[in-house]
Amino acid sequence: MQGALTVLVIAAAVISRPIEARLWRAGRLSDRTTALLLIERFSVVVGLFAIIDGGAPPLVAGVTLLGLVPAAMFYRFTLDLLHEQSRLRAAAGREKLVQ
């Protein structure tokens, strides 16, 4: 049972990324939401693996919170990258309209 759940968690983490990217490019997800989805994925997966492995609740909470540290450190960096990509995509769209 643990093997099936592990495969399911990994598949969900891998499959959801391209879907989120398409939604962001279509303008259906904001830059902030996309940044949170990108960087929080690690801590969610770590927490789910700790639960699947049968860890004690304090251990699960501690490992998940520890997984949030990189997310907190890189949130602004990721958000700035997404803002820049949005501006470039908007500028390219305006150039196509002008031509």
TORMIKOL-205115 format. One line per field, with one value per residue: residue number from 0; chain; y, z, x of N, C-alpha, C, O in turn. Coordinates in steps of 0.001 Angstrom, whole numbers. Example, Ala and Ser with C-alpha at 12.3 -4.5 7.8 and 13.67 -1.06 7.14 Angstrom:
! residues 2
num: 0,1
cadena: A,A
n_c2: -5690,-2250
n_c3: 7800,7080
n_c1: 13190,12850
ca_c2: -4500,-1060
ca_c3: 7800,7140
ca_c1: 12300,13670
c_c2: -3300,30
c_c3: 7800,7870
c_c1: 13200,12900
o_c2: -3319,1138
o_c3: 8465,8039
o_c1: 14236,13409
This chain:
! residues 99
num: 0,1,2,3,4,5,6,7,8,9,10,11,12,13,14,15,16,17,18,19,20,21,22,23,24,25,26,27,28,29,30,31,32,33,34,35,36,37,38,39,40,41,42,43,44,45,46,47,48,49,50,51,52,53,54,55,56,57,58,59,60,61,62,63,64,65,66,67,68,69,70,71,72,73,74,75,76,77,78,79,80,81,82,83,84,85,86,87,88,89,90,91,92,93,94,95,96,97,98
cadena: A,A,A,A,A,A,A,A,A,A,A,A,A,A,A,A,A,A,A,A,A,A,A,A,A,A,A,A,A,A,A,A,A,A,A,A,A,A,A,A,A,A,A,A,A,A,A,A,A,A,A,A,A,A,A,A,A,A,A,A,A,A,A,A,A,A,A,A,A,A,A,A,A,A,A,A,A,A,A,A,A,A,A,A,A,A,A,A,A,A,A,A,A,A,A,A,A,A,A
n_c2: -1201,1239,1649,2115,4485,6185,6253,7462,10024,11047,10991,12812,15168,15491,15525,17684,20025,20822,21420,23540,25394,25828,26952,29300,30617,31078,33011,32412,31801,33698,35476,35342,33159,31100,31171,30365,27776,26581,26668,25620,23034,21172,21073,20109,17592,16383,16378,14692,12306,11776,11297,9057,7258,6775,8425,9999,12468,14938,14712,14679,17254,18787,18084,18924,21685,22292,21860,24088,26147,26549,27370,29756,31250,31504,32578,35336,35632,33740,34846,37310,36375,35274,37589,39007,37280,37468,40170,40148,38373,39810,42056,40860,40041,42516,43466,41698,42478,45040,44609
n_c3: 0,768,-1270,-3523,-2780,-2585,-5244,-6352,-5137,-6144,-8897,-8981,-8213,-10325,-12620,-12186,-12545,-15385,-16026,-14328,-15371,-17951,-17260,-16011,-18157,-19729,-18306,-16213,-13717,-11168,-10817,-8209,-7101,-8751,-8116,-5427,-5767,-7173,-5384,-2973,-3454,-2801,63,571,-660,878,3409,2840,2206,4721,6197,4825,5341,7959,10066,13280,14473,15502,14257,11540,11302,11964,9918,7667,8176,8142,5460,4460,4759,2559,690,1765,1615,-1141,-2294,-3065,-5063,-6972,-7550,-8676,-11016,-12352,-12695,-14450,-16686,-17346,-18099,-20358,-22000,-22380,-23721,-26073,-27121,-27635,-29634,-31709,-32281,-33292,-35612
n_c1: 822,1967,3796,2180,895,3090,3985,1734,1776,4196,3599,1453,2768,4540,2897,1189,2680,3175,509,-98,1712,660,-1819,-926,364,-1850,-3064,-4732,-3833,-2381,774,1722,306,1236,3969,3850,2794,4891,7120,6191,5619,7632,7687,5121,5182,7201,5952,3739,5067,6196,3883,2847,4888,4432,5160,5516,3188,4460,6961,6262,5140,7401,9267,7877,7653,10351,10805,9595,11382,13324,11415,10444,12745,13248,10986,10568,12500,11602,9099,9865,11124,8905,7336,8990,8982,6291,6106,7808,6421,4061,5064,5988,3561,2367,4067,3486,891,1309,2713
ca_c2: 0,2414,1837,2709,5877,6917,6474,8418,11356,11474,11252,14059,16285,15652,15821,18982,21150,21359,21967,24861,26276,26218,27870,30591,31264,31507,34104,31938,31797,34893,35221,34947,31796,30207,31100,29514,26390,26082,26479,24863,21635,20365,20845,19272,16221,15892,16088,13514,11132,11515,10696,7722,6426,6501,9212,10583,13817,15999,14547,15119,18715,19337,17891,19794,23064,22409,21973,25440,27109,26973,28083,31129,31941,31718,33074,36625,35372,33079,35807,38262,35695,35170,38936,39333,36500,38048,41407,39794,37777,40889,42878,40116,40086,43844,43561,40959,43287,46191,44161
ca_c3: 0,818,-2594,-4412,-2365,-2948,-6699,-6596,-4743,-7128,-10161,-8850,-8189,-11665,-13605,-11953,-12942,-16715,-16012,-13710,-16312,-18993,-16674,-15788,-19464,-20218,-17470,-15246,-12407,-10969,-10579,-6802,-6930,-9432,-7314,-4263,-6217,-7555,-4288,-1877,-3861,-2075,1444,555,-961,2060,4418,2444,2378,6156,6621,4231,6018,9296,11061,14381,14102,15682,13231,10268,11349,11935,8593,6739,8438,7650,4011,4131,4840,1214,30,2279,1156,-2582,-2786,-3742,-6273,-7923,-7949,-9599,-12300,-13001,-13137,-15629,-17802,-17713,-18846,-21666,-22798,-22747,-24724,-27321,-27627,-28214,-30898,-32729,-32660,-34067,-36950
ca_c1: 0,2831,4395,1180,704,4306,3930,652,2245,5207,2908,694,3716,5122,1852,546,3537,2835,-846,23,2408,-299,-2793,-255,556,-3164,-3533,-5722,-3174,-1561,2187,1898,-196,2159,5193,3565,2671,6213,8067,5597,5482,8613,7271,3922,5607,7908,4943,2973,5927,6309,2620,2779,5868,3929,5875,4744,2731,5461,7992,5675,5052,8758,9862,7152,8085,11728,10685,9131,12498,13759,10321,10432,13953,13253,9695,10718,13275,10709,8077,10494,11293,7599,6952,9791,8464,4988,6359,8355,5352,3145,5735,5996,2190,2125,4806,2737,-268,1766,3152
c_c2: 1256,2709,2523,4179,6737,7236,7505,9847,11886,11817,12563,15270,16548,16100,17219,20156,21679,21962,23368,25842,26740,27201,29248,31332,31779,32651,33697,31801,33051,34495,34750,33518,30796,30074,30213,28045,25791,25762,25690,23386,20724,20065,19973,17812,15612,15533,14848,12243,10782,10864,9259,6764,6121,7246,9749,12012,14934,15931,15038,16643,19350,19231,18797,21255,23297,22521,23343,26472,27506,27756,29533,31919,32328,32251,34360,36455,34749,34038,36842,37641,35598,36531,39316,38572,37029,39319,41107,39213,38838,41772,42175,40113,41421,44008,42828,41765,44455,45783,43795
c_c3: 0,-537,-3555,-4064,-2744,-4436,-7038,-6260,-5747,-8453,-10095,-8868,-9576,-12678,-13418,-12454,-14341,-16789,-15423,-14657,-17418,-18473,-16441,-17107,-20038,-19390,-16428,-13837,-12297,-10729,-9146,-6557,-7563,-8656,-6092,-4656,-6563,-6348,-3113,-2197,-3043,-653,1522,304,230,3164,4092,2582,3848,6692,6105,4955,7454,10390,12135,14009,14378,14636,11874,10218,11251,10569,7572,6935,7981,6127,3561,4131,3452,474,479,1768,-326,-3147,-3600,-5062,-7356,-8430,-8925,-10975,-13056,-13485,-14412,-16858,-18267,-18529,-20244,-22576,-23259,-23827,-26075,-27944,-28237,-29520,-32014,-33209,-33546,-35485,-37729
c_c1: 859,3440,3442,950,1908,4308,2865,1080,3263,4537,2128,1618,4291,4076,1269,1383,3230,1438,-832,693,1470,-1340,-2187,-80,-762,-3734,-4555,-5160,-2324,-111,2421,1439,744,3461,4982,3454,4030,7085,7497,5459,6408,8131,6016,4298,6338,6916,4128,3796,6091,5041,2506,3715,5460,4661,4940,4345,3744,6578,7490,5606,6439,9406,9184,7552,9518,11746,10217,10263,13001,12677,10274,11625,13877,11939,9863,11466,12386,9641,8646,10716,9966,7100,7702,9288,7105,5166,6889,7278,4359,3761,5758,4591,1866,2856,4094,1529,137,2147,1955
o_c2: 2230,3869,3408,5019,7881,8364,8338,10776,13047,12829,13341,16290,17700,16969,17868,21205,22885,22914,24278,27001,27915,28161,30260,32532,32788,33204,34559,31697,33417,33330,33856,32754,29750,28974,29399,27171,24622,24707,25139,22576,19631,18913,19180,16909,14446,14478,14036,11215,9601,9979,8355,5598,5284,6757,9925,12695,15824,16961,15727,17252,20335,20185,19371,21978,24375,23200,23721,27554,28701,28687,30436,33120,33376,32363,34454,37067,35176,34036,37209,38306,35816,36626,39878,39144,37030,39530,41739,39518,38784,42195,42814,40176,41484,44631,43291,41740,44826,46530,43389
o_c3: -679,-920,-4312,-4955,-3172,-4835,-7920,-7010,-6151,-9070,-11049,-9474,-9955,-13507,-14395,-12763,-14491,-17537,-15950,-14738,-17786,-19156,-16649,-17183,-20744,-19737,-15816,-12872,-13243,-10473,-8908,-5875,-6976,-8549,-5759,-3955,-6275,-6296,-2326,-1305,-2641,-220,2453,973,559,3785,4977,3026,4194,7544,6846,5161,8103,11514,11917,13305,13539,14185,11150,9212,10537,10105,6710,5961,7491,5565,2407,3564,3175,-275,-337,1518,-716,-4365,-4715,-6067,-8510,-9618,-9894,-11993,-14267,-14561,-15339,-17943,-19464,-19524,-21214,-23767,-24386,-24750,-27110,-29166,-29249,-30441,-33154,-34390,-34456,-36438,-38885
o_c1: 535,3587,3842,824,1754,4601,3071,783,3194,4871,2141,1289,4503,4349,896,819,3037,1212,-1474,286,1479,-1700,-2856,-340,-790,-4777,-5185,-5917,-1626,193,3232,2121,1025,4003,5843,3965,4287,7716,8266,5208,6008,8169,5874,3795,6117,7042,3856,3284,6123,5110,2120,3380,6088,4773,3741,5088,3879,7079,8209,5970,6627,10032,9848,7764,9854,12605,10419,10112,13101,12976,10085,11522,14393,11798,9349,11102,12410,9317,7982,10520,9921,6509,7119,9179,6816,4474,6469,7225,3867,3065,5571,4458,1168,2328,4096,1184,-605,1925,2070
